[in-house]
Amino acid sequence: MRKYQKSLLDPEQCAFIVIDHESQMYFGVESMSRRCIVNNTAALMKAAKAFGVPTILTTVTEKEFSGPIAKRLVDITPEQTPIDRTAINCWEDENLKKAAIATGRKKFLLAGLWTEACINFPALSMLEEGFEVYVVADCCGGATKMAHDMAMQRMIQAGVVPMTWQQTMLEWQRDWSNKDTYKAVMDIVKEYGGAYGLGIEYAESMVSAYKG
């Protein structure tokens, strides 16, 4: 088992809850590009899979109102059935809470829609119960930028740690000599990492040309 500093995220101690990334919920997002939120969430879900981090998907009133989780996200973990609920605060849903506690993890990463409700509520509830809560801000969206920003500030003041998807993945990787996850991380960065991914593709092409 690898040893980590307590201040940095250890994939063996983390679980990831993906909350309400549903079509109707996306319609109301104005805090940042919807496409970016989906891409960022897909990237982190793939990273969680590569590092063996348990991922829980949950929906709110899927059949009655909010619709299904974005297909791109469901396809990453096809073995999972999302936990549907009626409570805005997913931590107040018995099935979700049981699934989360059953992971045995103490550090929970949250990503979802909307930041001001479906992320804010469970984050505060989980903190009260002694869990460490990390909100992946660029995998969340709010009805307005101010709504997202104010929710993030409220959670941070309460003790939530703000993260981004790429920061999270690189903390999990920690050391490029960790070859078990190196290729998966590089593939994710090339697909979703923007300029960073393009830089890696350029470096790989130059190394190949040099060797040739």
N, C-alpha and C positions, 0 to 999 in steps of 0.2 A: 504494500500500500504506500502510495506517495504521501509525503508529509508536506503540509502547507502552513503558511502563516495564517493565524486566525482571522486577520483582517481581510484576507482575500478569499474569493469564492472557491470552494472545493466542490467539484461535480458530485463527489460521493456524499455530500451533505445537502444537496439542493434538490428541490422539486419545482416544476414549472406548471402554473395554472393559466390556461388560455381561456379568457372569459368573453363570451358574447361577440365573437368576430362574425356576426351574422349580417345578412344582406340589408335588412331594414335598419339595423343599428348603424351601418356604414352610411346610409342615406343622410343621417343627421350629423355626420362628422364634418367640421369646418376648421379644425385646429391645424391640420397639415394634410398633405396629399394622401388620399385614400390608397392610391397605388403604392406609395411608399410604406404605409402602415402594413399592408398585406405582404409586401416583399420583405420587410424587416421581420415580421412575425414568422414568415416561412423560413427565413434564414435561421432564426433562433430555434425554431422547432427542429430543423435539421441538425443544428449543433447539439441540441439536447439529446437527440437520438444517437448521435456519434459518441457522446460522452456518457451515455447510459443514465441520463437524468430523467426520472419519471415525469411524464407530461400528462396532465389531466385536461380534457376539453369539456367545457360546459356551455350550455345555451340557456336563454330565458324565453319562455313561452314560444318555442320554435314553431309549433304547428298553428298556434292561434294568432301570432303577431309578427315575431321577429325574423322568421325564416331560418334556413339552415346556415351552418358555418360555411364560410367561403370554401369552395371545393378544393382550391389549391392547398389549403391548410389540412383539410380532412384527408387528402391523398397522401400526406406525409406519414400519418399514423392510421392507416386503414383498419388496423386491428382494433381500434378503439370505438366505442359508442359514446358520443357526448352525453353528459349528464344534464338532462333538461330539468328546469326548475321554474317556480313562479316568483321566488324571492329575489328582489333586486340585489340584496346582499347575499352573494353565493355562500358565504360562511354560515348563514342561517339555514341553509338547505342541508338536511341530515345526510343525504346520500353523498353530496360533494364533500362535506366535512369528513365523513368516514373514509372516503377514498383518499383524501389528502393526508389524514393521520395515518392511514395504513401504509403509506410510503415509508414511514419511519424517519422522515427528514424533518429538520428544524429550520431550514432556510428555504423560504418560498419566494419564487419570482412570479410576479403577476404581470399579465399583458392583456389588454382588452378594451372594450368600448362600453360605456363612455367613461373617461377618466374620473369625471366628477361624481359618478354614482357607482357603477358596477366595479370600479377599481377602488375608489376611495372608501366605500363602505367596508368591504372585506379586509382591506389593508388595516384599517383602524381596529376592526374586531380581532384580527389575528395578532396584532401587536399587544392588545389587552390580555391575550391568552399566553403571551410569552414567546411567540414565534418571531424569528427574524424575517422581515418582509423587505423585498427588493422590487421596486416597480420599474419595469423596462419602458422608459418614457417614449421612445420612438417606436414602440409596438402598441401604443395606446392612442386613442383619439377622443377629443371632446367636442361638444356642440359648437364651441367657439374656442379661439386660442386663449382667451382670458379664462374660460371655464377650465380648460386643461391646465393652464399655468397656475391658477388659484388652487386647484385640487392638488397639484404636485406640491405646492408650497405648504398646504395644510398637512399633507402626509409627511413631508420632510420634517416639519416642526414637531410632529408626533413621534418621529423616530424611524420612518421609512427611509431606505437608502435608494436614491435614484440611480438608474443604470441606462445604458444603451445596449442594443443587441450585440454590436461588435465588441464592445468593452467586456460584456459578459462572456462571450465565446473565447476571447483572448485570455481572460482570467482563468477559464477552465483549462485552456491549453498550457499556459504558463511558461512552457519550455519547449523550444522547437526540437529538442531531442526526444520528446514524447511521440515516437513514431506511430503508435497505435492510432492516434487521432490526427496526425499531421496531414495526410492526404485529404481526409474529409474536410478539415478546416480550410485547406487551400482551395478545394473545390467550391466550398460555400463562399469564400471570399471572392473567387473569380466570377461566380454567378451573381452575387448580391452586393459585393463590396465597392462598387463604383470605381473611383480612381485608384483605390488600393488594389482592387482586382485587376484592373487594366495594367497596373505596374507589374504585378506578378506575371501576367501573360507576356508582357514585353520582356521581362528578365528571362523567362523560360525560353522564349523564342531566340533571344540573343545567345544564351548558353548552348542551345541546340545548334545554332548556326556556327558557333565557335568550335564545338566538338566535331561538326561535320567537316 
